[in-house]
């Protein structure tokens, strides 16, 4: 597994050097053109995290080992949103800590010039959806969240976005793409272009921009998807640098 991850990272670095040699020197990013918001109170996001830890709105809350609220900067200009916690995340209580998370870290560093501490990472659901909730110690026990589970957890994500006030969201995979954009198409048909987040969190005229792309796990399974993902991330980088959609 380490060899596969290392190969993916080498391919990433090689491809980006051949495509755009100036990626090694990421220029300073201008301030985002964002709506003025109220003060970010740390106690507000802490209280929300406490609600998630005690949540029993669906069956996931009774089977999980740890709720995975999210992690990163509360002043991030970009929020990555995945489907839900897996085995490693359920055990550690942090999002994207397995092989997929390692690859996501490399993509952020190489293409965007950002570290995990610079962004925010969350999921559509905060608890591990398991095929058999009675065996949380079993590997290969993951499943997609149900619509009921998504509906129960969705308000938490919108409150996180309202607090962080990001310039853009990157959805990782088909599930978060469909959920956040109210779409019926998968990520392969949605990626490569910007969308407006259809939930009005900050008032008219201030939509959060959304870029769908493949989940890092998909890149580990199918290296042919890497080129499209790098192109998506270059569009994100250009937006963060200029505040404009090209």
Secondary structure as UniProt FT lines:
FT   HELIX           2..19
FT   HELIX           21..24
FT   HELIX           42..53
FT   HELIX           60..63
FT   STRAND          71..72
FT   TURN            74..75
FT   STRAND          78..82
FT   HELIX           87..92
FT   HELIX           99..107
FT   HELIX           108..112
FT   HELIX           116..118
FT   STRAND          120..123
FT   TURN            133..134
FT   TURN            136..137
FT   TURN            139..140
FT   HELIX           147..164
FT   STRAND          168..172
FT   HELIX           174..181
FT   HELIX           187..190
FT   TURN            191..192
FT   STRAND          194..196
FT   TURN            204..205
FT   STRAND          209..213
FT   HELIX           216..221
FT   HELIX           223..225
FT   HELIX           226..242
//
